[in-house]
Each structure stands twice: as C-alpha cells, then as structure tokens.
Amino acid sequence: MIQLPDRSPIISYTHSIRSRYSETDKMGYVYYGRYLEYFEVARTEMIRSMGLSYSELEEQGIMLPVIHAELEYKNPVYYDVEMQIEVLVFEEPSVRLQTYYKVHTNGQQSPHVIGEVTLCFMNEETRRPCRAPKLFLDQLKKG
C-alpha cells in the first residue's frame, strides 16, 4: 500500500492528459500499464516547469532511470476522459528522486490511481549512481 508522506510537498505539479481510445482495454478502461507512461509525461513536464529539461540533464551526462515503481488502482478511468496527473516531491533528492502521483478526473474527489516512482541520478559514462546535479537542485529550490 502506498503511503504518501504526511507533510507538505516541496513540489506539486499537475499535468492534464485526455485518455485516448488506443489506451483503453476491451472494458473501456484505461489499460493499467498506461499510467506509468502518464507519470513519465507529467514528471517530464514538472521538470520543464522548473526551467530545466531532461535533454539538458542528458547533455550534462546525467541519466534518470526508474529503479522502483508502485501503483495502486482505486477506480477505472474511461476513454475520452480528461485526467489531472499530480506529481508530488516531498524531499530534496540526493542520489534518488522519489516522486508520488495522484490521478484525478473531474467529478470524483478521491484519486483513481496513486503511484510512487523512484529514479536514480546516474552518470551516463560510468553507468554508476551519482548525486543530483547542482543545476537540478538549484532549479528545484527556485520552484
């Protein structure tokens, strides 16, 4: 069971995505594996909103592979429904960036899906974990 920390996040960012027909299963539900893709889109846009992009990190030789992902499905989302994917970060990253997610739709108070994804800052050349780059931390603090 995913437990969101009971303190205020240092970052909260929401990105809207509409479910597409190709993302649903025979029951008309958004296919469960798509939520990780939605999380990635929202996380990428969250970083962009900080004034940084994934490509800038990559140009610095930094990669951010996922090392852990966990999802809890509460209620299905159907075809052609706009979702708000909320990304929450509760602590400044050192080597790991731990992100939490809530998927909401209009008309429903409780989230449809809750998730947690942990990424690791990695040196592209050595493929070894490394500290979050100063540029990332500086942009995070500005946020």
N, C-alpha and C positions, 0 to 999 in steps of 0.2 A: 504494500500500500504506500502510495506516495504521500509524504508529509512535506508540505510547504513550510518553510521557517515562519515562526510567528513574530516576525519583526518587519519593519518597512523595507521594501527593496531599495537598492541603490540605483537601479534602473528598472523602469517599467515602460514597455513599448508595445503598442498594439498595431497589428497589420491586418487589413481586411482582404479576404480571398473568397471568391464565389466557387462553390463546388460545381464541377463540370461533369457532363454525362459519362465521359470516359473514366472518371474516377469513382464511379459507383458500381456496386455489385448487382446481382440479379434481384435482390430485395429492394434496390433503390437507395441503399445506404452508402455513404462514402466508405470505400474499402479501407480497412483498418491500417494497412501499410502506408496509405497516403498521408497520414498525419505526420509522420517523420519528415516527409517532403515539405509539408506546410510549415513545420517547425523550422526547417532549414531556410525557407524563404523568409519567414518572419525574423529569424536570427540575423540573416544577411542584411535585411533592411534595418534592423536595430543598429547594427554596426555602422551602416551607411548613415543613419540619422545622427551618429556620434561624430560625423565628419571624417570617416575612415571607410575603406572598403577592403573586402577580402583580397582583392588583387594587389592592393598596396602592401598588405601583410606578406603576400606571396613574393612580391618584388624585394622585400627585405629578407627573404629566405625563411619565412615562418609559415608553417602549415598548422591546421587546426583539425586533426582527425577526431571523430567521435570515438570515445572509449567506453561509454556506457549510455544506454537509452532505456527508459522505462515509461510505459504508458498505462493509463487506467481509463477504460472506456465506461462512461456512465450512461449516455443516451446517444442514439444514432443521429447523424446529420444526413439529410436527404439531398438529392440532386437539385441544383439551381438555388441553393440557399447561401446567403452571404454569412461568412463566419468572421469573427474577430479573434485573431490569434494573439494572445497576450504573452509576451516574453518578460520574464522577471529574473533579475540577477540580484542576489542578496549579499554577496561579498566580493570584494576586490580579488581578482584572480592572481595567483602566483604562477604556478605551472598549469593548473587546471582552471577551466572556465565552466562553472556549473550554472546551467540555465534551467528555468522552470517554465511551464506553458499551461495556459488555460484556453480552451476553445469554447467560445460563446456564440450564440446566434440571438437575433432579436426575438423577443417574446419568451425567452427562457432564462430565468435567473441563475440557475446552477449550471456549471460548465458541462459540456458534452464529453470532453476529454481533458484529462490532466496529464502532464508529462514532465519528465526530467531528463535532460541530456547533458552529459559531461563531455567536454572536449579537452584536449591536451595541446598546449603550445609545443610545437616540435620544430627543431632545426631541420630544414629541408636537406641540407648536405649530409649531416650525420645521422639523420632519422632518429635522433635522441630527444627526449623531452628537454625543454628549456623554459626559462622564465618568460612571462608575458613581456613583450617589448615595451619600452618606455613610451613610444608613440601611442600604443593602445591604452596604457594606463593613464596617460595624460588626457587623452580624448574621453576616457571613461569619467575622469574627475570633472571635466568640463560639463558633461552631460547633464 
